[in-house]
Amino acid sequence: MFKPSKSYHRKGVSNLQSAGMGVAGFIWETADKAVGGLIHLASNDYSGMSRMLGIMPHRGFIEGMRFIAHCLIVIAVDAILKGILIFLFIGYGIPYLIYGHF
């Protein structure tokens, strides 16, 4: 029966270990580049919002609260209308299409 020598066995194990370390290093470098790119995109102002904030007139506390309340009311009305439309589409539109009452 063939029995490999210990030096052969050690060489095979070290090859596997070095290959694993190479793959781990590649994964680490790739993840580092991806995360670095995402942080760069998130931290830079590509929309021009900082420039627009400089141009906008400054508001007082009351005007700011009115603007926020206006936005909340618009968002609430929008959500209610979307809910009604979805109910109508699902409740009436799908059965209309299924039963073929054209």
Distance bins in CASP14 RR format, pairs under 12 A and 6 or more apart:
PFRMAT RR
TARGET T0000
AUTHOR 0000-0000-0000
RMODE 2
METHOD distances of the structure
MODEL  1
2 8 0 0 0 0 0 1 0 0 0 0 0
3 9 0 0 0 0 0 1 0 0 0 0 0
4 10 0 0 0 0 0 1 0 0 0 0 0
4 11 0 0 0 0 1 0 0 0 0 0 0
4 12 0 0 0 0 1 0 0 0 0 0 0
4 13 0 0 0 0 0 1 0 0 0 0 0
5 11 0 0 0 0 1 0 0 0 0 0 0
5 12 0 0 0 0 0 1 0 0 0 0 0
6 12 0 0 0 0 0 1 0 0 0 0 0
6 13 0 0 0 0 0 1 0 0 0 0 0
7 13 0 0 0 0 0 1 0 0 0 0 0
7 14 0 0 0 0 0 1 0 0 0 0 0
8 14 0 0 0 0 0 1 0 0 0 0 0
8 15 0 0 0 0 0 1 0 0 0 0 0
9 15 0 0 0 0 0 1 0 0 0 0 0
9 16 0 0 0 0 0 1 0 0 0 0 0
10 16 0 0 0 0 0 1 0 0 0 0 0
10 17 0 0 0 0 0 1 0 0 0 0 0
11 17 0 0 0 0 0 1 0 0 0 0 0
11 18 0 0 0 0 0 1 0 0 0 0 0
12 18 0 0 0 0 1 0 0 0 0 0 0
12 19 0 0 0 0 1 0 0 0 0 0 0
13 19 0 0 0 0 0 1 0 0 0 0 0
13 20 0 0 0 0 0 1 0 0 0 0 0
14 20 0 0 0 0 0 1 0 0 0 0 0
14 21 0 0 0 0 0 1 0 0 0 0 0
15 21 0 0 0 0 0 1 0 0 0 0 0
15 22 0 0 0 0 0 1 0 0 0 0 0
16 22 0 0 0 0 0 1 0 0 0 0 0
16 23 0 0 0 0 0 1 0 0 0 0 0
17 23 0 0 0 0 0 1 0 0 0 0 0
17 24 0 0 0 0 0 1 0 0 0 0 0
18 24 0 0 0 0 0 1 0 0 0 0 0
18 25 0 0 0 0 0 1 0 0 0 0 0
19 25 0 0 0 0 0 1 0 0 0 0 0
19 26 0 0 0 0 0 1 0 0 0 0 0
20 26 0 0 0 0 1 0 0 0 0 0 0
20 27 0 0 0 0 1 0 0 0 0 0 0
20 28 0 0 0 0 0 1 0 0 0 0 0
21 27 0 0 0 0 0 1 0 0 0 0 0
21 28 0 0 0 0 0 1 0 0 0 0 0
22 28 0 0 0 0 1 0 0 0 0 0 0
22 29 0 0 0 0 1 0 0 0 0 0 0
22 30 0 0 0 0 0 1 0 0 0 0 0
23 29 0 0 0 0 0 1 0 0 0 0 0
23 30 0 0 0 0 0 1 0 0 0 0 0
24 30 0 0 0 0 0 1 0 0 0 0 0
24 31 0 0 0 0 0 1 0 0 0 0 0
25 31 0 0 0 0 1 0 0 0 0 0 0
25 32 0 0 0 0 1 0 0 0 0 0 0
26 32 0 0 0 0 0 1 0 0 0 0 0
26 33 0 0 0 0 0 1 0 0 0 0 0
27 33 0 0 0 0 0 1 0 0 0 0 0
27 34 0 0 0 0 0 1 0 0 0 0 0
28 34 0 0 0 0 0 1 0 0 0 0 0
28 35 0 0 0 0 0 1 0 0 0 0 0
29 35 0 0 0 0 0 1 0 0 0 0 0
29 36 0 0 0 0 0 1 0 0 0 0 0
30 36 0 0 0 0 0 1 0 0 0 0 0
30 37 0 0 0 0 0 1 0 0 0 0 0
31 37 0 0 0 0 0 1 0 0 0 0 0
31 38 0 0 0 0 0 1 0 0 0 0 0
32 38 0 0 0 0 0 1 0 0 0 0 0
32 39 0 0 0 0 0 1 0 0 0 0 0
33 39 0 0 0 0 0 1 0 0 0 0 0
33 40 0 0 0 0 0 1 0 0 0 0 0
34 40 0 0 0 0 0 1 0 0 0 0 0
34 41 0 0 0 0 0 1 0 0 0 0 0
35 41 0 0 0 0 0 1 0 0 0 0 0
35 42 0 0 0 0 0 1 0 0 0 0 0
36 42 0 0 0 0 1 0 0 0 0 0 0
36 43 0 0 0 0 1 0 0 0 0 0 0
36 44 0 0 0 0 0 1 0 0 0 0 0
37 43 0 0 0 0 1 0 0 0 0 0 0
37 44 0 0 0 0 0 1 0 0 0 0 0
38 44 0 0 0 0 0 1 0 0 0 0 0
40 46 0 0 0 0 0 1 0 0 0 0 0
41 47 0 0 0 0 0 1 0 0 0 0 0
44 50 0 0 0 0 0 1 0 0 0 0 0
45 51 0 0 0 0 1 0 0 0 0 0 0
45 52 0 0 0 0 1 0 0 0 0 0 0
45 53 0 0 0 0 1 0 0 0 0 0 0
47 53 0 0 0 0 0 1 0 0 0 0 0
48 54 0 0 0 0 0 1 0 0 0 0 0
48 55 0 0 0 0 0 1 0 0 0 0 0
49 55 0 0 0 0 0 1 0 0 0 0 0
49 56 0 0 0 0 0 1 0 0 0 0 0
50 56 0 0 0 0 0 1 0 0 0 0 0
53 59 0 0 0 0 0 1 0 0 0 0 0
56 63 0 0 0 0 0 1 0 0 0 0 0
56 64 0 0 0 0 0 1 0 0 0 0 0
56 67 0 0 0 0 0 1 0 0 0 0 0
57 63 0 0 0 0 1 0 0 0 0 0 0
57 64 0 0 0 0 0 1 0 0 0 0 0
57 67 0 0 0 0 0 1 0 0 0 0 0
58 64 0 0 0 0 0 1 0 0 0 0 0
59 65 0 0 0 0 1 0 0 0 0 0 0
59 66 0 0 0 0 1 0 0 0 0 0 0
59 67 1 0 0 1 0 0 0 0 0 0 0
59 68 0 0 0 0 0 1 0 0 0 0 0
60 66 0 0 0 0 1 0 0 0 0 0 0
60 67 0 0 0 0 1 0 0 0 0 0 0
60 68 0 0 0 0 0 1 0 0 0 0 0
61 67 0 0 0 0 0 1 0 0 0 0 0
61 68 0 0 0 0 0 1 0 0 0 0 0
62 68 0 0 0 0 0 1 0 0 0 0 0
62 69 0 0 0 0 0 1 0 0 0 0 0
63 69 0 0 0 0 0 1 0 0 0 0 0
63 70 0 0 0 0 0 1 0 0 0 0 0
64 70 0 0 0 0 1 0 0 0 0 0 0
64 71 0 0 0 0 1 0 0 0 0 0 0
64 72 0 0 0 0 0 1 0 0 0 0 0
65 71 0 0 0 0 0 1 0 0 0 0 0
65 72 0 0 0 0 0 1 0 0 0 0 0
66 72 0 0 0 0 0 1 0 0 0 0 0
66 73 0 0 0 0 0 1 0 0 0 0 0
67 73 0 0 0 0 0 1 0 0 0 0 0
67 74 0 0 0 0 0 1 0 0 0 0 0
68 74 0 0 0 0 0 1 0 0 0 0 0
68 75 0 0 0 0 0 1 0 0 0 0 0
69 75 0 0 0 0 0 1 0 0 0 0 0
69 76 0 0 0 0 0 1 0 0 0 0 0
70 76 0 0 0 0 0 1 0 0 0 0 0
70 77 0 0 0 0 0 1 0 0 0 0 0
71 77 0 0 0 0 0 1 0 0 0 0 0
71 78 0 0 0 0 0 1 0 0 0 0 0
72 78 0 0 0 0 0 1 0 0 0 0 0
72 79 0 0 0 0 0 1 0 0 0 0 0
73 79 0 0 0 0 0 1 0 0 0 0 0
73 80 0 0 0 0 0 1 0 0 0 0 0
74 80 0 0 0 0 0 1 0 0 0 0 0
74 81 0 0 0 0 0 1 0 0 0 0 0
75 81 0 0 0 0 0 1 0 0 0 0 0
75 82 0 0 0 0 0 1 0 0 0 0 0
76 82 0 0 0 0 0 1 0 0 0 0 0
76 83 0 0 0 0 0 1 0 0 0 0 0
77 83 0 0 0 0 0 1 0 0 0 0 0
77 84 0 0 0 0 0 1 0 0 0 0 0
78 84 0 0 0 0 0 1 0 0 0 0 0
78 85 0 0 0 0 0 1 0 0 0 0 0
79 85 0 0 0 0 0 1 0 0 0 0 0
79 86 0 0 0 0 0 1 0 0 0 0 0
80 86 0 0 0 0 0 1 0 0 0 0 0
80 87 0 0 0 0 0 1 0 0 0 0 0
81 87 0 0 0 0 0 1 0 0 0 0 0
81 88 0 0 0 0 0 1 0 0 0 0 0
82 88 0 0 0 0 0 1 0 0 0 0 0
82 89 0 0 0 0 0 1 0 0 0 0 0
83 89 0 0 0 0 1 0 0 0 0 0 0
83 90 0 0 0 0 1 0 0 0 0 0 0
83 91 0 0 0 0 0 1 0 0 0 0 0
84 90 0 0 0 0 0 1 0 0 0 0 0
84 91 0 0 0 0 0 1 0 0 0 0 0
84 92 0 0 0 0 0 1 0 0 0 0 0
85 91 0 0 0 0 0 1 0 0 0 0 0
85 92 0 0 0 0 0 1 0 0 0 0 0
85 93 0 0 0 0 0 1 0 0 0 0 0
86 92 0 0 0 0 0 1 0 0 0 0 0
86 93 0 0 0 0 0 1 0 0 0 0 0
86 94 0 0 0 0 0 1 0 0 0 0 0
87 93 0 0 0 0 0 1 0 0 0 0 0
87 94 0 0 0 0 0 1 0 0 0 0 0
88 94 0 0 0 0 0 1 0 0 0 0 0
88 95 0 0 0 0 0 1 0 0 0 0 0
88 96 0 0 0 0 0 1 0 0 0 0 0
89 95 0 0 0 0 0 1 0 0 0 0 0
89 96 0 0 0 0 1 0 0 0 0 0 0
89 97 0 0 0 0 0 1 0 0 0 0 0
90 96 0 0 0 0 0 1 0 0 0 0 0
90 97 0 0 0 0 0 1 0 0 0 0 0
90 98 0 0 0 0 0 1 0 0 0 0 0
91 97 0 0 0 0 0 1 0 0 0 0 0
91 98 0 0 0 0 0 1 0 0 0 0 0
92 98 0 0 0 0 0 1 0 0 0 0 0
92 99 0 0 0 0 0 1 0 0 0 0 0
92 101 0 0 0 0 0 1 0 0 0 0 0
93 99 0 0 0 0 0 1 0 0 0 0 0
93 100 0 0 0 0 0 1 0 0 0 0 0
93 101 0 0 0 0 0 1 0 0 0 0 0
93 102 0 0 0 0 0 1 0 0 0 0 0
94 100 0 0 0 0 0 1 0 0 0 0 0
95 101 0 0 0 0 1 0 0 0 0 0 0
96 102 0 0 0 0 1 0 0 0 0 0 0
END
